Amino acid sequence: MSYLFNEVKPFANNTAVGKCKGVLLTNTTGSAVLADLWTYGDLGTTAATRVSIPANATEIFHIRVWGISYGAGVTGAVLA
């Protein structure tokens, strides 16, 4: 059987994460927080997509990213 994700790799803030199939983000605060998912643009440049993570919630984003930046209260991993 083939699984969508085979690995979970923790990441550091504002760091390139390499190839992945998705992103798992957990908000440990009592209010919604924002994170930027950096992807490659059409011309090889990077562009950010801002996502909101609800209070005390975990979200999985099925997106291949270059890097991630976020504020306090966010933990997570890339899924490969």
N, C-alpha and C positions, 0 to 999 in steps of 0.2 A: 504494500500500500504506500502511496506517495503522500507525504504531508506537506501542507503549505509552508510551515516553518519548521526548521530542524535545529536552529541554534538561537540562543538569547545572549546578547553581548551588552553588558552595561556600558554606558558612555559618560564622558565628562562634558560639562557645559562648554559651548563655543568651540567644539572640536570636530574636525572632519571625521566621519564615522565609516567611510568606505562603502562598499556595496552591501545592500540589504534589500529585503522584500517588504519590510514594514517597520513601524515604530510603535513601541508600547510606552505610554506616558502615564504616570500616576501623580495626582495632585493630593498632597497631604495637608492642605490648608482648608479652612472653613469657608473659603470663597473661590470663585472661578479665577483661574490664572491663564495667561497666554504663553504660547511657545511658538517659535518660528521654525518651520521645517524648510531647510535649504535644498533646492533641487537645481539641476543643470537646466539652463535655458537653451533656446534654439541655436544660439551662436557660441555655445560653449561657456557662457557666463553663468553665474548662479543667480537665482531669484528665490525670495522667501515667500512661503505661504503661512500666514498666521492662523493658528488654531486655538480654540478655547477649550480648556479642560475644566469641567464642572467641579465644585467643591467635593473633596473626599471621594474622588472617582478615578477609575482607570479607563483609558481609552486606547484602542488599537487603530492605527492609521495604516491602511494598505497602500503604501507609497514608498518608492525607492528614493532615498535622500542622500545628499552629500554631507550635510551636517545639521546640527540642532542647536538652537540657543533658547534659553528660558530664564525665568526669574526664580526667586526663592520658592521652595515648597514643591518643586517638581523632581521626580526621580524617574528612571526608566531604562530602557534598553532598546537596541535595534534587533530586529528579528531577521534571521537569515535562513 
